[in-house]
Amino acid sequence: MAKKVQRRAASRRKLQLLRSLTNSKSVRRRSIILNVLLHFHKLKVKLEEIQREYQNLMAIRNEYFNLLKHIQIPKEVKVEKLGEDQFVVKVRCNRGGDKLVSIVEAFEELGLNVVRARVCCNHFFSMEAIVVAQDQQTTKTKDVTQAILKAIDKQGGERILVT
């Protein structure tokens, strides 16, 4: 007899828990179970909808990254003279290879020291640097531009935009 009462109490607790989880107002056991099944079905539908949306977003993201890989950025080299022996050098081109190493080697060949530089290689290679002539020699902006273009061309040919 006591086991029967304990089972009923346990069953009532479980039904009460199910009622509270599904916000059911029903009192009958059958109605509570049907409400729980309906609630599970709604949750399953919501989960499937979220999964479809996630897959669509991932497909869009992957397509975006593939497009970024195929964008061809023309080479852009800009050299401005700051003072007698200082230059501001701005370079922008497709990333890949050891472009930074080649450009720094070109600076060394011209006798230029890099005072400050900022380099970014997220989607394309971008560099902005201030360089100073080592031994007060008169270096022309055109010479620096040509040396940088040759250094970049070592890594592979691209379209050129010189400003």
Rosetta blueprint (number, residue, H / E / L):
1 M L
2 A H
3 K H
4 K H
5 V H
6 Q H
7 R H
8 R H
9 A H
10 A H
11 S H
12 R H
13 R H
14 K H
15 L H
16 Q H
17 L H
18 L H
19 R H
20 S H
21 L H
22 T H
23 N L
24 S L
25 K L
26 S L
27 V L
28 R L
29 R H
30 R H
31 S H
32 I H
33 I H
34 L H
35 N H
36 V H
37 L H
38 L H
39 H H
40 F H
41 H H
42 K H
43 L H
44 K H
45 V H
46 K H
47 L H
48 E H
49 E H
50 I H
51 Q H
52 R H
53 E H
54 Y H
55 Q H
56 N H
57 L H
58 M H
59 A H
60 I H
61 R H
62 N H
63 E H
64 Y H
65 F H
66 N H
67 L H
68 L H
69 K H
70 H H
71 I L
72 Q L
73 I L
74 P L
75 K E
76 E E
77 V E
78 K E
79 V E
80 E E
81 K E
82 L L
83 G L
84 E L
85 D L
86 Q E
87 F E
88 V E
89 V E
90 K E
91 V E
92 R E
93 C E
94 N L
95 R L
96 G L
97 G L
98 D L
99 K H
100 L H
101 V H
102 S H
103 I H
104 V H
105 E H
106 A H
107 F H
108 E H
109 E H
110 L H
111 G L
112 L E
113 N E
114 V E
115 V E
116 R E
117 A E
118 R E
119 V E
120 C E
121 C L
122 N L
123 H L
124 F L
125 F E
126 S E
127 M E
128 E E
129 A E
130 I E
131 V E
132 V E
133 A E
134 Q L
135 D L
136 Q L
137 Q L
138 T L
139 T L
140 K L
141 T H
142 K H
143 D H
144 V H
145 T H
146 Q H
147 A H
148 I H
149 L H
150 K H
151 A H
152 I H
153 D H
154 K L
155 Q L
156 G L
157 G L
158 E L
159 R L
160 I E
161 L E
162 V E
163 T L
